[in-house]
Every structure is written in C-alpha cells, then in structure tokens.
Amino acid sequence: MAAVKLQIEGLSGELQRNVRAHLSTIKDDEVAANARFKRRVRTGIEDGLKALGYFDPEIRFELIPRSAPLRSLLVAHVNPGEPVRIKAINIELIGEARQDPAFTELLTTTPKIGSILNQGDFDTFRSRLRSLALERGYFKADLKVSQLKVATGLHEAFWNIQFDSGRRYRFGEVTFTGSQIRENRLQGLIPFKVGEPYLAATLAQFNQNLSETNWYRNIVIDPQFAKVGENMELPLFVTVTPRAPNNVELGLGFATDIGVRTSMRWRKPWVNALGHSMETLVRYSQPEQSVEFGYRIPTKESPLQKFYTLTTAYNAENHNDTNEQSLSASVGAFWNVSSGWQRNLTMNVSYSRFEQGLQEHDTFLLYPGVQFARTRSRGGLMPYWGDSEVFSINYANTAWLSDIDMLQLQARSTWIRTYASKHRFVARAEAGWLESSDFDKVPPSLRFFAGGDRSIRGYKYKSISPVDSEGKLTGASRMATGSLEYQYNFTGNWWGAMFYDTGYATNKFIPEDLKSGVGMGVRWASPLGPVRFDIAHPLAKGSSGVEIYIALGPEL
C-alpha cells in the first residue's frame, strides 16, 4: 500500500463526479507526491473539467504528513474557474430531412444559448442525428461538418454542424421464400404499403407480426439495397423457416386436497396453407377431467387482429358435493385492437348432467357471450412487470331454447410489479355475479366456488360456498376474492414468498362469510416457467390445518 493518499478538494456535484471518473484508473499503490504523479493528476482534473465547460481551473497541491498507521495526504485544491458558455449554435440540415418533423423536433433539444458548455451534449446530439437518420431511412446521410469551437479567452463556445440527410428510402415490394403459408395470406401481416417512408419501428413490427403467428421458427428480413431505383423504394426479401408441425407441452401440479394435477397441450401451429391452426388440451386430476379441442381460422386481411374459432369440450367433475358431466361447443369471432385489448363474441351451446348437493338436473343452454381481455408482460417467463385483465358476460334465455334465463358477469385482474430488482409484488382480484330464473338448474361449472391455489389458499379446492339443509355445498351466485403476495429474491432464480388471500362465495354478501388465509412459499424461475411451492393456513374461525400447493405455470 502506498504511503500517500490522494484527496480532491473544492469540487462538488457533477464536477466532482466527472473528475473522479477521470482519476478512477489511479490505483492506491500508484499514489505518490512526486512531480510526475502530480502532472498525471492535473491532466485528469483538467480533462474532467473541460468536458463540463471549465477550461481554466486553478490547481494547487498540498502534502499533509500524518503519523502511521495513517497515510499522508496529497490534497489537490481545485478552483474550477469561470465556465465556458455557449455563444451560438449553427445547425444546417440539407436534404429531405429539412421537411421531416422528427428532425425539426430534434433541433429543439439543443442546449440554450448562454448555458454552460457540456461536451457530452455535443457528442450526444451528433449521435442522435445519425441514429434518427438510420431509424427513418436516410441511409446515405453524411455529417459533413462537425465542429465544437471554444474561445477560452472569451469563455465562449460555438456549435457548427452541417448534416446532409440525402433522400429518404421508402418501403418496396416484399418477397417471401420458404413459407408453407400462401403468400396472399401473409399480406395482411405487412404493416406498411409500398411507397410509404421507411421506419425502423415499422420494420420491427413486421418481424413481430410474422413471429406472433407461430407459423415460423426463424425469420430473416433482408433489405435489398442494390435494387433501389430512382423512386427510392427498398425491396424486402423475407426468408422464413416453418415451425415444427406439432408442439406438445406438459404441465404438473399438486395440492393436498386434490392430489396430482397433470395436463397436456398439443398444438398444431399450422394445419394447411391458409394458416389455420388447432389445439387440444387434456387436463386430469382425481376430481376433474377435461378434453378441449380448438380450431382457429385467421382472416386473410388481418390474421393476427381478426380470426374465428371453433371449440368443443368434454368436462367431468366429481369433487366435494359436485358430480357433473358436460358437453359444450362454441363459435367465436375475435378482434385484437391496437390498445392491446382482445374482444371476442361467442355463441355457446352446452348440455350438463349434474348432482349438486341435493339437486339433480339436466340443463341445456344456448347463450351468447362477450369477453374483453388483455395481457401485458415484460421479463420473460417470470415477468418483473405485467398485468392481465379479463371481463366477460354470458346471457341465456328460454326464448332461444335454453332451459333457464341466466345472466353471468365475471371480472379477473392480476398485477405484477417489481421494485429495486429484488422486491416483487403480485396482486390478484376476481369477482362474479349470477342471476337466473332457476338457480337449481344452473350447472355447477357456471356457479361460483372459492378456495384453492388460484383462489383463497389455506382452504380446500372449491370448498367455500353456501350449503343446503344437509350442509352440502350448493355453489354461489356471488363471488369476490383478492390476494396480495410479496416475493423477495434471496439468490439467483430463487424467491421467497409471503401472501394473504381473502374473499367469499355467497348468495348474499355478509361480512361474517369472509374467509381469509395466509402462508409462505418458494418460487423458482425455471427455464420452463415459475415453479411455485406454497404452504397456507386458514384464518376462519373453527378452521385448522395447512394446505400444500405445488404448481408450474405462468402467473398471468
């Protein structure tokens, strides 16, 4: 260790930080009181101050001896002096960028006349000029003049920039190769028209559109600059590699009350040259089994934003006081809007045979449904930020052959926010409302129950509900649940969790019916998605024991 320690006096704020940055390469064992080291320090101080507009500092060194074990101090007393201020800014745009509003806006971001010179501002502005030119298709732009003149005696600085943007490129014809989907079905994915001014963001949107179809494994968009003519239209050559025709996903979960839960999702991202796709989902646990089949038909003009679906499903449940078998089918039309919301209108038909407590019925329903949904996330499979909202309305009426009149409203929202990288919060809320002409004939799958790992933890799956005269669950016409969870990243991909869940399923909101549960758990951000392990305890009077939940899958 050197016998001398370096200390800088007289500076504060940004000046102090920048000088320290310029001196940061000096190691402790290099500090000395000799003339050579002082010259090195002086140069670092001057460079750090010049960058921020101070070209004439006064620097005085003082050596302060101190007895061992303390090291002597070499103090650099700095007076930054009078700053250099910007006297004039001359920026000349040549070419089509003169009429481009984006460049006009960029010119308003220059420093004010009379402000202290910051050489970083000059460098940043030049960089932004070049970047903006590339983003907006001025590929032959040239920074012809780039001068920052400083009159140190007058403490004045002058910007002088001449930027020739040249002509702006425009989008040309798009040619696809390697696609298993008909080219006329791909035109609706192109977010621009031939002749429109080039924008890098629009080209990125084109790539994203192709990716979101799930038709392709690889996508390469190659601009053909050599084929640009006098009209400045830039042809695009798109090479795609089809995705595998079959994709299988497996799911696994566990809860103490229902045991092991498994699922298998088989997707065919494309089944023909029209871009149709289909999906089969099989779920199995001891109390519930289901098979769902879906077929998706994208429209030619807008495959991602508008499409139709055909679905069929078989569901069976034998759990608590519910025994139900049902067959259902639906036809749906979906619209994705620019705000990220997906709207869909469906016509549903279902036949259910069930026993719920003392009730036993067969019910046929024909009912339209409307749903609004949106999911946003950042951060991959275990997002650090995200939210998901779903709002739905289903309506059945005996006028169109349904056995009962029924109106069902549901809303669900989940929010994820992370602070200071290690503190993650997950909030969830769900509500439902059901009106019917004969509640006894409403299938259990359309009634409301609470309890379980996606509802109120600490209680058995679907165990919260009104009961009949024999104490058997009947399901509810009203439901509201909420959850707040805090997660802490204690190491790598591992998080600890604490949570509080509350809510009820009832026919009439009574405060005494409220059920709550608390618990803790562990989260692992695995390559397949978050793995959750929870232990929860009920807080309701007369309740005891714990419930254990293990699950793999997305939170949104």
DAWOFEN-V64087 format. One record per pair of residues at least 6 apart in sequence whose ideal C-beta (glycine too) atoms are under 7 Angstrom apart, sorted by the first residue. I is the first residue (numbers start at 1). GAP is how many residues later the second one is. D is the distance in Angstrom with one decimal. If there is no record, write none. Layout:
{{I & GAP & D} {I & GAP & D}}
This chain:
{{1 & 27 & 6.2} {1 & 28 & 6.2} {2 & 26 & 5.9} {2 & 27 & 5.0} {2 & 28 & 6.9} {2 & 29 & 4.5} {2 & 30 & 6.7} {3 & 68 & 5.7} {3 & 69 & 6.2} {4 & 27 & 4.9} {4 & 28 & 5.9} {4 & 29 & 5.4} {4 & 67 & 6.0} {4 & 68 & 5.1} {4 & 70 & 5.1} {5 & 26 & 6.3} {5 & 66 & 4.4} {5 & 68 & 5.5} {5 & 69 & 7.0} {6 & 20 & 6.9} {6 & 25 & 4.9} {6 & 35 & 6.8} {6 & 68 & 5.3} {7 & 66 & 5.4} {7 & 68 & 4.9} {8 & 11 & 6.3} {8 & 68 & 5.2} {8 & 70 & 6.4} {9 & 66 & 5.7} {9 & 67 & 6.9} {9 & 68 & 5.1} {9 & 69 & 6.8} {10 & 67 & 5.5} {10 & 68 & 4.2} {10 & 69 & 5.9} {11 & 8 & 5.9} {11 & 67 & 5.5} {11 & 69 & 6.8} {14 & 38 & 6.4} {15 & 34 & 6.5} {15 & 37 & 6.0} {15 & 65 & 6.0} {18 & 30 & 4.5} {18 & 33 & 6.1} {18 & 34 & 5.8} {19 & 26 & 5.4} {19 & 29 & 3.7} {19 & 30 & 6.6} {21 & 27 & 6.8} {22 & 22 & 4.3} {22 & 25 & 5.2} {22 & 26 & 3.9} {23 & 18 & 6.7} {23 & 21 & 4.5} {31 & 6 & 6.9} {31 & 43 & 6.6} {33 & 30 & 5.1} {33 & 41 & 5.4} {38 & 23 & 5.4} {41 & 35 & 5.9} {42 & 17 & 5.5} {45 & 12 & 6.7} {45 & 14 & 5.9} {45 & 31 & 6.5} {45 & 33 & 6.0} {46 & 11 & 6.4} {49 & 8 & 5.2} {49 & 31 & 5.6} {51 & 68 & 4.9} {51 & 69 & 6.4} {52 & 66 & 5.7} {53 & 30 & 4.6} {53 & 31 & 4.7} {53 & 63 & 4.4} {53 & 64 & 3.5} {53 & 65 & 6.1} {54 & 26 & 4.3} {54 & 27 & 5.9} {54 & 29 & 5.4} {55 & 29 & 5.6} {55 & 95 & 6.5} {55 & 97 & 4.8} {56 & 25 & 4.4} {56 & 26 & 6.7} {56 & 96 & 6.4} {57 & 21 & 5.9} {57 & 22 & 6.3} {57 & 23 & 5.0} {57 & 24 & 5.1} {58 & 21 & 4.1} {58 & 23 & 6.3} {59 & 17 & 6.0} {59 & 19 & 5.5} {60 & 17 & 4.6} {61 & 13 & 6.5} {61 & 15 & 5.7} {62 & 13 & 4.6} {62 & 15 & 6.4} {63 & 9 & 6.3} {63 & 11 & 5.6} {64 & 8 & 6.3} {64 & 9 & 4.2} {64 & 11 & 6.2} {65 & 7 & 4.9} {66 & 6 & 5.3} {66 & 7 & 6.6} {82 & 73 & 5.4} {83 & 33 & 4.5} {83 & 72 & 6.9} {84 & 33 & 4.6} {84 & 66 & 5.8} {84 & 68 & 7.0} {84 & 71 & 4.9} {84 & 72 & 6.6} {84 & 73 & 5.1} {85 & 29 & 5.5} {85 & 30 & 6.5} {85 & 31 & 5.8} {85 & 32 & 6.6} {85 & 70 & 6.4} {85 & 71 & 6.5} {85 & 72 & 6.9} {86 & 25 & 5.7} {86 & 27 & 5.8} {86 & 28 & 6.6} {86 & 29 & 5.6} {86 & 31 & 5.8} {86 & 71 & 5.1} {87 & 69 & 4.0} {87 & 70 & 6.3} {87 & 71 & 5.7} {88 & 25 & 7.0} {88 & 70 & 5.1} {89 & 21 & 5.4} {89 & 24 & 6.9} {89 & 70 & 4.3} {90 & 69 & 6.4} {90 & 70 & 5.0} {91 & 16 & 6.2} {91 & 68 & 7.0} {91 & 70 & 4.7} {92 & 70 & 4.6} {93 & 10 & 6.1} {93 & 70 & 5.7} {93 & 72 & 6.7} {94 & 68 & 6.9} {94 & 69 & 6.9} {94 & 70 & 4.2} {94 & 71 & 6.9} {95 & 69 & 5.3} {95 & 70 & 3.6} {95 & 71 & 4.9} {95 & 72 & 6.8} {96 & 69 & 5.9} {96 & 71 & 5.6} {96 & 72 & 4.8} {97 & 6 & 4.5} {97 & 41 & 6.1} {97 & 68 & 3.4} {100 & 36 & 6.6} {102 & 30 & 6.1} {102 & 34 & 6.1} {103 & 29 & 6.6} {106 & 22 & 6.2} {106 & 26 & 6.0} {110 & 15 & 6.4} {111 & 10 & 5.5} {117 & 40 & 4.3} {119 & 29 & 6.7} {122 & 26 & 5.0} {122 & 37 & 6.4} {126 & 17 & 6.5} {126 & 20 & 5.9} {129 & 14 & 6.8} {129 & 34 & 5.5} {130 & 13 & 6.8} {133 & 8 & 3.9} {133 & 32 & 5.9} {134 & 66 & 6.9} {135 & 64 & 7.0} {135 & 65 & 4.5} {136 & 32 & 6.7} {136 & 62 & 6.8} {136 & 63 & 6.3} {137 & 31 & 4.9} {137 & 32 & 4.0} {137 & 60 & 6.2} {137 & 61 & 2.9} {137 & 62 & 7.0} {138 & 27 & 4.3} {138 & 28 & 5.8} {138 & 30 & 5.6} {139 & 30 & 5.8} {140 & 26 & 4.0} {141 & 22 & 6.9} {141 & 23 & 6.6} {141 & 24 & 4.7} {141 & 25 & 5.7} {142 & 22 & 4.8} {143 & 20 & 5.6} {144 & 18 & 4.5} {144 & 20 & 5.5} {145 & 15 & 6.0} {145 & 16 & 6.1} {145 & 17 & 3.7} {146 & 15 & 5.8} {147 & 13 & 4.1} {148 & 9 & 6.7} {148 & 11 & 6.2} {149 & 8 & 6.8} {149 & 9 & 4.4} {149 & 11 & 6.7} {150 & 7 & 5.0} {167 & 65 & 5.4} {168 & 29 & 5.6} {168 & 30 & 6.7} {168 & 64 & 6.8} {169 & 29 & 4.5} {169 & 59 & 6.8} {169 & 63 & 5.2} {169 & 65 & 4.8} {170 & 25 & 5.4} {170 & 26 & 6.2} {170 & 27 & 5.7} {170 & 28 & 5.9} {170 & 62 & 5.3} {170 & 63 & 5.0} {170 & 64 & 6.7} {171 & 21 & 4.7} {171 & 23 & 6.1} {171 & 25 & 5.1} {171 & 27 & 5.9} {171 & 62 & 6.9} {171 & 63 & 6.4} {172 & 22 & 6.1} {172 & 61 & 3.6} {172 & 62 & 4.9} {172 & 63 & 4.1} {172 & 64 & 6.7} {173 & 21 & 6.0} {173 & 62 & 5.2} {174 & 16 & 5.8} {174 & 62 & 4.8} {174 & 64 & 6.2} {175 & 60 & 6.9} {175 & 62 & 5.3} {175 & 63 & 6.8} {176 & 7 & 5.4} {176 & 10 & 5.9} {176 & 62 & 4.9} {176 & 64 & 6.7} {177 & 62 & 5.3} {178 & 61 & 5.5} {178 & 62 & 4.9} {178 & 63 & 6.0} {179 & 7 & 6.6} {179 & 61 & 5.1} {180 & 62 & 4.6} {180 & 90 & 6.4} {180 & 93 & 6.6} {181 & 34 & 5.7} {181 & 89 & 6.5} {181 & 92 & 5.9} {181 & 94 & 4.9} {182 & 91 & 4.8} {182 & 92 & 6.7} {184 & 116 & 6.9} {185 & 89 & 6.1} {185 & 90 & 5.1} {185 & 115 & 6.0} {185 & 118 & 6.7} {188 & 112 & 6.1} {188 & 113 & 4.9} {188 & 114 & 4.9} {188 & 115 & 5.3} {189 & 20 & 4.3} {189 & 21 & 5.9} {189 & 24 & 7.0} {189 & 114 & 6.2} {189 & 115 & 6.9} {190 & 16 & 6.2} {191 & 11 & 5.6} {191 & 14 & 4.9} {191 & 15 & 5.6} {191 & 18 & 6.5} {192 & 10 & 5.3} {194 & 39 & 6.6} {195 & 38 & 6.5} {198 & 36 & 6.3} {203 & 18 & 6.7} {206 & 15 & 6.8} {207 & 12 & 5.9} {207 & 14 & 5.9} {209 & 95 & 6.1} {210 & 6 & 6.1} {210 & 9 & 5.0} {210 & 30 & 6.9} {211 & 8 & 6.2} {212 & 92 & 5.7} {213 & 62 & 6.9} {213 & 90 & 6.3} {213 & 91 & 6.7} {214 & 29 & 6.3} {214 & 55 & 4.2} {215 & 27 & 6.7} {215 & 28 & 6.1} {215 & 54 & 5.9} {215 & 55 & 5.1} {215 & 60 & 6.4} {216 & 24 & 4.5} {216 & 25 & 6.2} {216 & 26 & 6.2} {216 & 27 & 5.7} {217 & 24 & 4.8} {217 & 25 & 6.7} {217 & 26 & 4.6} {218 & 22 & 6.8} {218 & 23 & 4.0} {219 & 21 & 5.4} {220 & 19 & 4.6} {221 & 15 & 5.8} {221 & 17 & 5.3} {222 & 15 & 4.5} {222 & 17 & 6.9} {223 & 11 & 5.3} {223 & 13 & 5.9} {224 & 10 & 6.9} {224 & 11 & 4.3} {224 & 13 & 5.7} {225 & 9 & 6.8} {227 & 8 & 5.1} {228 & 6 & 5.6} {243 & 26 & 5.1} {245 & 23 & 6.1} {246 & 20 & 6.9} {246 & 22 & 6.0} {247 & 20 & 4.4} {247 & 22 & 6.6} {248 & 16 & 6.6} {248 & 18 & 5.4} {249 & 16 & 4.4} {250 & 14 & 5.7} {251 & 11 & 6.6} {251 & 12 & 3.8} {251 & 301 & 6.2} {251 & 302 & 6.1} {252 & 10 & 5.8} {252 & 300 & 5.8} {253 & 8 & 4.1} {253 & 297 & 6.1} {253 & 298 & 4.2} {253 & 299 & 6.5} {254 & 6 & 5.5} {254 & 7 & 6.9} {254 & 296 & 4.1} {255 & 197 & 6.9} {255 & 198 & 5.9} {255 & 206 & 6.4} {255 & 292 & 6.8} {255 & 293 & 7.0} {255 & 294 & 5.0} {256 & 291 & 5.2} {256 & 292 & 4.7} {257 & 203 & 3.9} {257 & 204 & 5.2} {257 & 290 & 6.5} {258 & 27 & 5.3} {258 & 28 & 6.2} {258 & 29 & 5.3} {258 & 203 & 5.1} {259 & 26 & 6.4} {259 & 27 & 5.1} {260 & 25 & 6.7} {261 & 24 & 4.2} {262 & 22 & 5.1} {263 & 18 & 6.8} {263 & 19 & 6.7} {263 & 20 & 4.7} {264 & 18 & 4.8} {265 & 14 & 6.7} {265 & 16 & 4.9} {266 & 13 & 6.9} {266 & 14 & 4.6} {267 & 12 & 4.9} {268 & 9 & 6.0} {268 & 10 & 5.1} {269 & 8 & 5.3} {270 & 7 & 5.8} {271 & 6 & 6.3} {271 & 7 & 5.7} {275 & 23 & 5.1} {275 & 28 & 6.0} {276 & 19 & 6.8} {276 & 20 & 6.5} {276 & 21 & 5.5} {277 & 19 & 4.8} {278 & 16 & 6.4} {278 & 17 & 4.7} {279 & 15 & 4.8} {280 & 13 & 5.2} {281 & 11 & 4.5} {282 & 9 & 5.3} {283 & 6 & 6.8} {283 & 7 & 4.8} {287 & 30 & 6.2} {287 & 31 & 5.9} {287 & 32 & 3.3} {288 & 29 & 4.8} {288 & 31 & 6.6} {289 & 27 & 4.8} {290 & 23 & 6.5} {290 & 24 & 6.7} {290 & 25 & 4.5} {291 & 22 & 6.8} {291 & 23 & 5.0} {292 & 19 & 6.7} {292 & 21 & 4.3} {293 & 18 & 6.7} {293 & 19 & 5.1} {294 & 15 & 6.0} {294 & 17 & 4.6} {295 & 14 & 6.7} {295 & 15 & 4.4} {296 & 11 & 5.7} {296 & 13 & 5.3} {297 & 10 & 6.1} {297 & 11 & 4.5} {298 & 9 & 4.4} {299 & 7 & 4.4} {299 & 8 & 6.1} {304 & 32 & 6.3} {305 & 30 & 6.4} {305 & 31 & 4.5} {306 & 28 & 7.0} {306 & 29 & 5.6} {307 & 27 & 5.3} {308 & 24 & 6.7} {308 & 25 & 5.5} {309 & 23 & 4.4} {309 & 25 & 6.7} {310 & 21 & 5.9} {311 & 18 & 6.6} {311 & 19 & 5.0} {312 & 17 & 4.6} {313 & 15 & 5.0} {314 & 13 & 5.7} {315 & 11 & 5.0} {315 & 130 & 6.5} {316 & 9 & 5.0} {317 & 7 & 5.0} {319 & 143 & 6.5} {320 & 142 & 6.1} {320 & 143 & 6.3} {320 & 153 & 5.4} {321 & 35 & 6.4} {321 & 36 & 4.8} {321 & 151 & 4.2} {321 & 152 & 4.4} {322 & 34 & 5.6} {322 & 122 & 4.7} {323 & 31 & 6.4} {323 & 32 & 4.4} {324 & 28 & 6.0} {324 & 30 & 3.8} {324 & 119 & 6.3} {324 & 120 & 5.0} {324 & 121 & 6.3} {325 & 28 & 5.3} {326 & 24 & 5.8} {326 & 25 & 6.6} {326 & 26 & 4.0} {326 & 117 & 6.3} {326 & 119 & 6.2} {327 & 23 & 6.9} {327 & 24 & 5.2} {328 & 20 & 6.6} {328 & 21 & 6.7} {328 & 22 & 3.9} {329 & 20 & 5.4} {330 & 16 & 4.8} {330 & 17 & 6.4} {330 & 18 & 4.4} {331 & 15 & 6.7} {331 & 16 & 5.2} {332 & 12 & 5.3} {332 & 13 & 6.7} {332 & 14 & 3.9} {333 & 11 & 6.6} {333 & 12 & 5.2} {334 & 8 & 6.2} {334 & 10 & 4.4} {335 & 8 & 4.8} {336 & 6 & 5.1} {337 & 6 & 6.8} {340 & 34 & 5.0} {340 & 36 & 6.2} {341 & 31 & 5.8} {341 & 33 & 4.7} {342 & 31 & 4.9} {342 & 32 & 6.7} {343 & 29 & 5.6} {344 & 27 & 5.0} {345 & 25 & 5.7} {346 & 22 & 6.8} {346 & 23 & 4.6} {347 & 21 & 5.4} {348 & 19 & 5.4} {348 & 21 & 5.8} {349 & 17 & 5.1} {350 & 15 & 5.0} {351 & 13 & 5.3} {352 & 11 & 5.0} {352 & 91 & 3.8} {352 & 93 & 6.9} {353 & 9 & 5.0} {354 & 7 & 6.4} {354 & 89 & 5.7} {354 & 90 & 5.5} {356 & 88 & 5.0} {356 & 118 & 6.1} {356 & 119 & 6.1} {357 & 111 & 4.6} {357 & 115 & 3.5} {357 & 116 & 6.1} {357 & 117 & 5.1} {358 & 110 & 5.3} {358 & 112 & 6.4} {358 & 114 & 6.5} {359 & 81 & 4.9} {361 & 79 & 6.5} {361 & 80 & 5.0} {363 & 40 & 5.1} {363 & 41 & 6.9} {363 & 78 & 4.9} {363 & 80 & 5.4} {364 & 38 & 6.7} {364 & 39 & 5.2} {365 & 31 & 4.9} {365 & 37 & 4.9} {365 & 38 & 6.8} {366 & 30 & 6.7} {366 & 34 & 5.5} {366 & 35 & 5.4} {366 & 36 & 5.2} {367 & 27 & 5.4} {367 & 28 & 5.7} {367 & 29 & 3.7} {367 & 35 & 6.3} {367 & 39 & 6.9} {368 & 27 & 6.2} {369 & 23 & 6.3} {369 & 24 & 6.6} {369 & 25 & 4.4} {370 & 22 & 6.9} {370 & 23 & 4.9} {371 & 19 & 6.8} {371 & 20 & 6.9} {371 & 21 & 4.3} {372 & 19 & 4.7} {373 & 16 & 6.8} {373 & 17 & 4.6} {374 & 15 & 5.3} {375 & 13 & 4.5} {375 & 181 & 5.5} {376 & 10 & 5.8} {376 & 11 & 5.7} {377 & 6 & 4.0} {377 & 8 & 7.0} {377 & 9 & 3.4} {377 & 179 & 5.8} {378 & 6 & 6.4} {378 & 7 & 4.5} {378 & 8 & 6.5} {379 & 6 & 6.4} {381 & 148 & 4.5} {381 & 149 & 6.8} {382 & 143 & 4.2} {382 & 148 & 4.7} {383 & 33 & 5.7} {384 & 34 & 3.9} {384 & 40 & 7.0} {385 & 31 & 6.3} {385 & 32 & 6.1} {385 & 33 & 6.4} {386 & 30 & 4.5} {386 & 170 & 5.3} {387 & 27 & 6.5} {387 & 28 & 4.8} {387 & 29 & 6.9} {388 & 25 & 7.0} {388 & 26 & 4.7} {388 & 168 & 4.2} {389 & 24 & 4.8} {390 & 22 & 4.7} {391 & 20 & 5.0} {392 & 18 & 4.9} {393 & 16 & 5.7} {394 & 14 & 4.4} {395 & 11 & 7.0} {395 & 12 & 5.3} {396 & 6 & 4.1} {396 & 8 & 6.6} {396 & 9 & 6.5} {396 & 10 & 4.2} {397 & 8 & 5.3} {398 & 6 & 6.8} {398 & 7 & 5.9} {403 & 38 & 5.9} {404 & 32 & 5.5} {404 & 33 & 5.1} {404 & 34 & 4.9} {404 & 37 & 4.9} {404 & 38 & 6.8} {405 & 31 & 6.4} {405 & 32 & 4.0} {406 & 30 & 4.4} {406 & 36 & 6.4} {407 & 28 & 4.6} {408 & 26 & 5.0} {408 & 38 & 6.2} {409 & 23 & 6.8} {409 & 24 & 4.4} {410 & 22 & 4.7} {411 & 20 & 5.1} {412 & 18 & 4.5} {413 & 16 & 5.2} {414 & 14 & 4.8} {414 & 141 & 6.6} {414 & 142 & 5.7} {415 & 12 & 4.6} {416 & 10 & 5.4} {416 & 139 & 6.5} {416 & 140 & 7.0} {417 & 8 & 5.2} {418 & 6 & 4.6} {422 & 66 & 6.1} {422 & 67 & 4.3} {423 & 65 & 6.4} {424 & 63 & 4.1} {424 & 71 & 6.6} {425 & 60 & 7.0} {425 & 61 & 5.9} {426 & 59 & 4.3} {426 & 61 & 6.9} {426 & 129 & 6.2} {427 & 56 & 6.9} {427 & 57 & 5.4} {428 & 54 & 6.8} {428 & 55 & 4.3} {429 & 53 & 4.7} {430 & 51 & 5.0} {431 & 48 & 6.5} {431 & 49 & 4.7} {432 & 16 & 4.8} {432 & 47 & 4.2} {433 & 45 & 6.1} {434 & 8 & 6.9} {434 & 13 & 6.8} {434 & 14 & 6.7} {434 & 43 & 4.3} {436 & 6 & 5.2} {439 & 38 & 6.4} {444 & 31 & 5.5} {447 & 28 & 3.0} {447 & 29 & 6.3} {448 & 27 & 6.4} {448 & 28 & 4.4} {448 & 29 & 7.0} {448 & 30 & 6.8} {448 & 31 & 3.5} {448 & 57 & 4.7} {449 & 13 & 3.8} {449 & 15 & 6.5} {449 & 16 & 5.0} {449 & 26 & 5.9} {449 & 27 & 7.0} {449 & 56 & 5.5} {450 & 6 & 5.3} {450 & 14 & 3.8} {450 & 29 & 6.1} {450 & 31 & 5.6} {450 & 53 & 5.7} {450 & 54 & 6.4} {450 & 55 & 4.2} {451 & 8 & 3.7} {451 & 9 & 5.7} {451 & 10 & 5.9} {451 & 11 & 5.7} {451 & 12 & 4.3} {451 & 13 & 4.4} {452 & 9 & 3.8} {452 & 10 & 6.4} {453 & 81 & 6.7} {453 & 96 & 4.0} {453 & 98 & 6.1} {455 & 26 & 5.5} {456 & 8 & 6.5} {456 & 25 & 5.7} {456 & 45 & 4.5} {456 & 46 & 6.7} {456 & 47 & 5.5} {456 & 59 & 5.7} {456 & 61 & 5.4} {457 & 42 & 6.8} {457 & 44 & 5.1} {457 & 60 & 5.0} {457 & 62 & 5.6} {457 & 77 & 6.1} {457 & 79 & 3.7} {457 & 90 & 6.4} {457 & 92 & 6.6} {458 & 43 & 6.9} {458 & 59 & 2.6} {458 & 60 & 6.9} {458 & 61 & 6.3} {458 & 78 & 3.8} {458 & 79 & 5.3} {458 & 80 & 3.9} {458 & 89 & 5.7} {459 & 56 & 6.3} {459 & 58 & 6.1} {459 & 79 & 5.5} {459 & 88 & 7.0} {460 & 87 & 6.8} {464 & 40 & 6.4} {464 & 41 & 5.1} {464 & 51 & 5.4} {465 & 8 & 4.3} {465 & 9 & 6.2} {465 & 10 & 5.4} {465 & 11 & 5.3} {465 & 40 & 5.0} {466 & 8 & 5.2} {466 & 10 & 5.6} {466 & 40 & 6.0} {466 & 41 & 5.4} {467 & 6 & 5.8} {467 & 7 & 6.3} {468 & 6 & 5.2} {476 & 29 & 3.9} {476 & 30 & 5.2} {476 & 31 & 5.7} {477 & 30 & 5.1} {478 & 28 & 5.3} {478 & 29 & 6.2} {478 & 31 & 6.3} {479 & 26 & 4.5} {480 & 23 & 5.3} {480 & 24 & 6.6} {481 & 20 & 7.0} {481 & 22 & 3.0} {482 & 20 & 5.7} {482 & 21 & 5.8} {483 & 16 & 6.3} {483 & 18 & 4.5} {484 & 15 & 6.8} {484 & 16 & 5.5} {485 & 12 & 5.8} {485 & 14 & 3.9} {486 & 11 & 7.0} {486 & 12 & 5.2} {487 & 8 & 4.4} {487 & 9 & 6.8} {487 & 10 & 4.7} {487 & 36 & 5.9} {488 & 7 & 6.3} {488 & 8 & 5.0} {489 & 6 & 5.2} {490 & 6 & 5.6} {493 & 31 & 6.0} {493 & 32 & 4.0} {494 & 28 & 6.8} {494 & 30 & 5.8} {495 & 28 & 4.0} {496 & 26 & 6.2} {497 & 23 & 6.2} {497 & 24 & 4.4} {497 & 25 & 6.8} {497 & 26 & 5.7} {498 & 22 & 5.1} {499 & 19 & 7.0} {499 & 20 & 5.8} {500 & 16 & 6.9} {500 & 18 & 5.2} {501 & 15 & 6.7} {501 & 16 & 4.9} {502 & 12 & 6.4} {502 & 13 & 7.0} {502 & 14 & 4.1} {503 & 12 & 6.7} {504 & 9 & 4.6} {504 & 10 & 5.3} {504 & 11 & 5.8} {506 & 7 & 4.9} {515 & 25 & 4.9} {516 & 23 & 4.4} {516 & 24 & 6.9} {517 & 19 & 5.0} {517 & 20 & 6.4} {517 & 21 & 5.0} {517 & 22 & 6.1} {518 & 18 & 6.9} {518 & 19 & 6.0} {518 & 21 & 6.3} {519 & 15 & 5.6} {519 & 16 & 5.4} {519 & 17 & 3.3} {519 & 18 & 6.0} {520 & 15 & 6.3} {521 & 11 & 6.2} {521 & 12 & 5.3} {521 & 13 & 3.6} {521 & 14 & 6.5} {522 & 11 & 4.8} {523 & 7 & 5.6} {523 & 9 & 5.8} {524 & 6 & 7.0} {524 & 7 & 4.4} {528 & 24 & 6.6} {529 & 23 & 6.1} {529 & 24 & 5.9} {529 & 25 & 5.8} {530 & 25 & 6.4} {531 & 21 & 5.1} {532 & 17 & 6.9} {532 & 19 & 4.8} {533 & 17 & 5.3} {534 & 15 & 4.4} {535 & 11 & 5.5} {535 & 13 & 5.6} {536 & 10 & 6.5} {536 & 11 & 5.1} {537 & 9 & 5.2}}
